[in-house]
Amino acid sequence: MIKSIFATTKEPFNRQDLKPMSQQKHIIDIIDIIKIHAGQGGFSVIIGEPGVGKSVLREHIESWENERDTTVISFSRTMHTYLTILKQLALSFRLYVPTKNIEQELINTAFKHVQQRKTLYILIDDAHLLTMEVLRKLRLLFERFPKKHNLVLFCEPDLLHYLTLNVNQDIRSRITFSQTIKPLNNDDLERYIVKELEAVKMGINTFDVGAIEVIIRAASGNLRLCRNLCYASLIEACREAKKIVTITHVNQVLMQPHWRSHDELLKQQVKS
């Protein structure tokens, strides 16, 4: 619908080749630091609320798999049990061994990769869902890996709270690098909107000033919310065969239940 109305071959806010933006300098810096720590057996923790850019960072690191001297193993769909992670790790290494031998075979394979002058990056998404017992087992396993690797946990702030407890100091003391990804400011979000429109050769005036102001206020620095709201607002405009997104179109999206605040939903239920 969007492509036909705006006569473009690609849709904005719906692309799969997202990369860290220039204004996300902190993410670009994190990428460089993760590479440095991988030389000495890194244990990195990337913290942030949902939608602030952790996935963009993870997907960028995953793209390093195409490099000749890099092996990237990413867990984004796991039950977060120790055995499940081991099995997925073995599958990524193309290992088919009995469960009782899986740990030792993983270690042996990791050494073979490093002997081939490769650096290992093991990424675990939603790591705040890991129990401390599982995380402790993973820490013990990766300590037996060759030094040329980096275990990177992507998590929400909850994990940081558990790591500060005295009982978990053995894990916390082994973290070599941690960073919090902060929400974008209003100028950053506006530049993101303009960049997305330019990338598919749509006019930067596709969203009028009022629409952009409402989108930025509703997104509150959350990149994912901004992207979803922009895309949904474009669809609302296309439904009316309009080429300019206005406040009316944005508000039509914000009226949907999943955009309504908890307090507003409670008031609505009381009135009904």
N, C-alpha and C positions, 0 to 999 in steps of 0.2 A: 504494500500500500504506500509506504513512504517513498520507495524508489520510483513508483509510477507518478505520484503527485509532484515530486520535486525533480523528476527526470535525472536521477543519479544512479550509478551502478552499484553503490554501496550505501549501507545505512549507517548513520552516526550513532554513537552510544551503544553499538551492538557489534563491535569489532572484536576479533579474537587475538589480534596482534598487539595488545596493549603493552606499553613499555613505561618505565618510570619517567614522569614528566620532569622538565628542567626545574620547575619550582619545587619538586619533591627532592631537594638536594640531600636531605637526611637519608632518603632511601638509597640514593646513588652512593653516598658515603658508606652506608651499611654494606653494600655489595663489595666495595673495595676492602673493607675490614674483614669480611667473611673470608675472602680469598687469602688474606694475609694469615689469619688464624689457622687456615687449613694446612699450613706448612708445619704446624707443631701439634697436631691433634686437637683441633678446636672443639669446644662445646658451647654453642651459641644459642641464645634465647631471644626471640623477636616478639615483642609484646605490643598489643594494640586492640582497641575495641573493633567489633565487626565493621568492615567496610572502609577502613582508613587506608588500606593499601598493602596489607600483608600478602594477599593473593597475587598482586602485581609483582611484588618482590619474589615470591616463591616461583611464579611462572617464569620470571626472568632467569633465575638460577637454574630451573629445569631446562632452559634452552641451552645451557652450557654442555648438555649431553652431546650436542653436535660437534663439540670440539674434540680433537684427537687425544688430548692429554687429560680428559676429564670424564669421570663416571658419576652420574647423578641418579640417586634412587629416592623417589618421592612417595610418601604415604599420605594420600588425601582421602582414601576410603578404607578405613580400618575400624575394627571393633575395639582397638586400643588395648588388646590383651597381648601379653608378652609372646605367646606362641604364635598368634596371628601375625604379629609384626615379623617374627623370625621367618615364618613361611613366606610372607610377601618379599622379604629381603632375599631369601633363597631363590624365589621365582625370578626376581630381578636379575640375579646373578646366573640364572639358568642352572640352578643346582637342584638335583632330584635325589635326595638322600633321606634315610630314615630320620625320624624326629630326634632320636637319641644322639645322633651324630651331627645335628644341624649346626650347633654353635661352633664346634671345631672346624667344620667345613667352611663356614662363613669366614672365620678368621683366616684360614688357609687361602681362601679365594681373595680376600682383601689384600693379603701380602702379594699374591700373584699380580693383582692390578697395579700395586705400587711398584713392583719390580718392572712393570711395563711403563714406568714413569707417568702413571696416572694419579690424579688427585681424586679422592672420594668425597662426595657430598651426600649426606643422608638427611633428607628433609621429612619432618613429621608435622603435618597440619593438625590444627585443633588439639594441640598437645595438652591443653588444660583438662582434657577428658581422661588423660592418663592418670592412673593411681600412682602414688608415690612408690609403691612396691614394684610396679612395672618399670617406672623411671629409674629406680635403683638398679634393677636387673640390667636395663639397657646401658646404664653408665658403666657397670662392671664389664659388660660385653665389649663395649667400644674402647675401654681402656686396654684391651688385649689386641685391638686393631693396630696396624702400623700408624705411625705418627702423622702421615700425610693424609689426613681426613678432617672433616668437620661435620659434627652432628648438629643440625639446626632445628630447633623447636619453634614452631609458630603457634602462639597461644594468646589467649585473653588474659587480662590482669589477674584473674583468679589464681593462676599457677604461681605467680610471684608471691602472693600471700602465703601459700603453702610452703614455698621454699624458704621463707623467712623464719619458719618455726624451728626451734632448736633441734628437734628430732630429725630434721632434714638438712642439717648443716653439711653432712658428708656429700650431698648432691650439690648444694649451693656453692661450696668451696671449690668445686671442680669446673664451674662455669668460667670460661675464658673471655666471653664477650656477651653483653646483653644490651638491648636498645629498645626504646619505646617509640613506636610510630604514632605521631600525633595527628589529629585531624587537620585538614587543610583550612587555610583562612579564606575569607570571601573573595579576595583578589585571585587566589589560586584557583578556586572553583570557577570563577568567570573565565579565566584563561583556558581552563580545561574545556569548557563549553565551546569557546571560540575555536580551539584547536580541533575538536571533534568535527565541527561544521566544516572547517577548512580542509580537513583530511578527506572528506567525501565531496568537496567542491560545492558546498552549499553556502549561501550568503550568510555573513555573520549577523545580519539583521533578521534571520529566521525567527529568533525569539525577540520580542520587543522588550524594552527596558523594564517594564513592570513585571513581565513574566520571569525574567532573569532574577529580579530582586526577590520574588516569592520563592523561586526554586532554591536560591542560595540560603534564604532564611529557613526553609523547611529542611534542607539537607544538613544544616548545622555542622559543616566541615566533613561530613561523611561522603567520600567519593562514590561509593556504591549507591547510596540513596540519591545523590545528584544525578548519576547516570540513569538510574531507573526512572526517576521523575521526568527527566528530559525526554527520554524515549517514549514514555507513556503520554506525555503532553503532546509530542509530535503526532502520535497516533490519533489523539482526540482532534487535533487540527485537521488531519487528513480525512477523518470521518466527515468533516464539514467541507471538505475540498478547499481548505484554506492553506495558504503558503506562509502565513505569519502566525506564530504561536503567541497567544495573548494570556493575560491573567485568567480569563474565563476558562481557557483550556487547562491551565495548571490547576485551577480550583476544582475542575471536574475530576481530576485525578486525586486530589487531596481529600475529596469527599468519600473516596472508597474506604471501606472499613479498616483495611490494614494500614492506612495512613493516619487514621484518627487517633488522637491521644487517648490514654487510658481514662483520664478524667472526662473527656468528651463522650466516650462510649458509655460510661456510668450515667452521665446526665441524660443521654439518649434513652437508656433503659428505664430510668425513673419517669421520664415524660410519657413513655409508651405504657 
